[in-house]
Amino acid sequence: MLMPVKAYVPEKIFLAQPRGFCAGVTRAIDIVDRALEKFGAPVYVFHEIVHNQFVVNELRGKGAIFVDSLDDIPAKSLTIFSAHGVSQEVRRIADFKSLRVIDATCPLVTKVHTQAQRYAKKGYALVMIGHPGHEEVEGTIGSVDIPVHLVSEVGDVATLTVGMHEPIAYVTQTTLSMDDTHDIIDALMQRYPHIEGPHVDDICYATQNRQTAVRTLARQVDMVLVVGARNSSNSNRLREVAATQNIPAYLVQDETELQPSWLLGVSKIGITSGASTPEVLVKRVVDALSQNTSQQQQVIALPGVQEDVVFRLPLELT
């Protein structure tokens, strides 16, 4: 926990814009809330609805039950698929168990599934750019009935076994580093000049906006704090992007993880938060940095993109 020592209190705190919830996360949380209000508890949720334990615990307190296997859900139960999407096999099992499914998959993830399915139907070899084991990656790979080549870094491109003249396409995880994804796409295009796939700017508006904002933020401060869960891909990428500006950058889940040693000699701190992080956690971090001081301290909200994207709720909840 942050020590109550005046010398450790920064003079200025800068807040990135945009930060925090994106439209896909807002929609997913609203789906669980409205399902509980309309149908009552319990409501089963396959995987964490979004990657933030604070959010998950709040919904659990209202009656949501989070599971990592459909085997743990009684037949015919109301079940919500998380924002990260699921495979066709998961959907088949849900149908077999007669689960009443409400799909909270982010529409931008659904868009990636649709792209993958279109390329598969055309007979293309398919490359997925993403992190192994992530729910979104597993769901996307499982959305098609063909083998998918997973590429996580530039060096993986050289190991692909796809023939030089085979039709080939790629899709991407929505929460990757834009810079890293650009480099991987460049490597794919160098090896397979005929490859098809979305432009890097077409991946996810929220990912792009938050990474651009944290890069701008990092140029104005001595240190960056990213508020987000450790299992949140987009939060981890924000920390990495901030660190490319040659300043310290740390990922904290909340104010209890602040370390006094980070603040020595730091007068300007930048704060942002992952797309699944509620603003209340950012406020708690700011308050922790502001307590136990009588000095004048500024909290400055930087200008940035004002997001107005809203995704519709499923018909059964409207």
C-alpha positions, 0 to 999 in steps of 0.5 A: 500500500502507498506510504503516507509520506509527503515526499512521495506525493506527485505534484500533477496527475494527468488522466488519459482520454479515452480510458476505461470501459469501451462499448463492448464491455459496457454492453456485456456488463449491461447484458448480465445486469439486465438478465438478472433484473428480468429473469432473476438469479441465478444467471450463469456466465461462461468465463469472466464476462470481462477481464476485471475481478472487481466487475466480476465480484459485483455481478457475482454479488447480484446472483451471477455464477461464473463457470469455465466449463459448460459441464457446470451449468444445469441443463436449460439454464440461462447462460451468457457467453462472455464478451470474448466470444466462444467457439462453435463447439461451445455453441453445439454443447450449449444447444445439446444441453438446451441452455437458454443462451444470451450472447454478450460477445463484443460485436467487433469480436463477432466481426473477426469471427465472420471474417475468419469464416468467410476466408475459410469458405473461400478455401484460404489457409488462415492465420490468427494473430494473437496470444495463445490461451486467450479466450478471444483467440480460442473462440476465433480459432474455434469459429471455423472448421479448418486448421488455424495457424497461430502467430504471436510474434514476428518470428513465428511468421518464418515457421509457417508451413503454408505454401508460398502460392497457397491462398492465405488470409489473416485475422487478429485478436482485437486487444493486441498492441497496434505496433506489434500487430503492424510489424507482424502483418508486415512480416506476413506480407513480405513472405506472402505478398498475396495475403488478405486481411484487415488493415491494422486500423480496422481491428478495434476502435477502442484498442487504437484510441486507448493506445494512442492516448497512452502514448501521448500521455507518456510523453508528458509525464515521469511515470505511467500507471495503468489501472487494470487486471493482470489477465486483461490483454488490453491493459497489459498492452497499454503498459507496454505502449507507455514503456516504449516512451522510455519511462517507468510504466506499471500495471496495478489492479487498484490502489493497494498495489501502489509501491512507494519506491515507484514515486521517488523523484516523480512529480508528474504521473500519468494514469490510464485504464484498460477497457474493462476497468471501471472508473471507480478504480481509477478514482481510488488510485488518484485518491491514494496518490492525493492523500496525506498532503497539504501541498497544491496538487493538480489533477488534469484530464487531457484532451482526447477522442470522445467516443460515442459508440454504442452497441445494441443489446440482444432483442430478448433484453430490450 
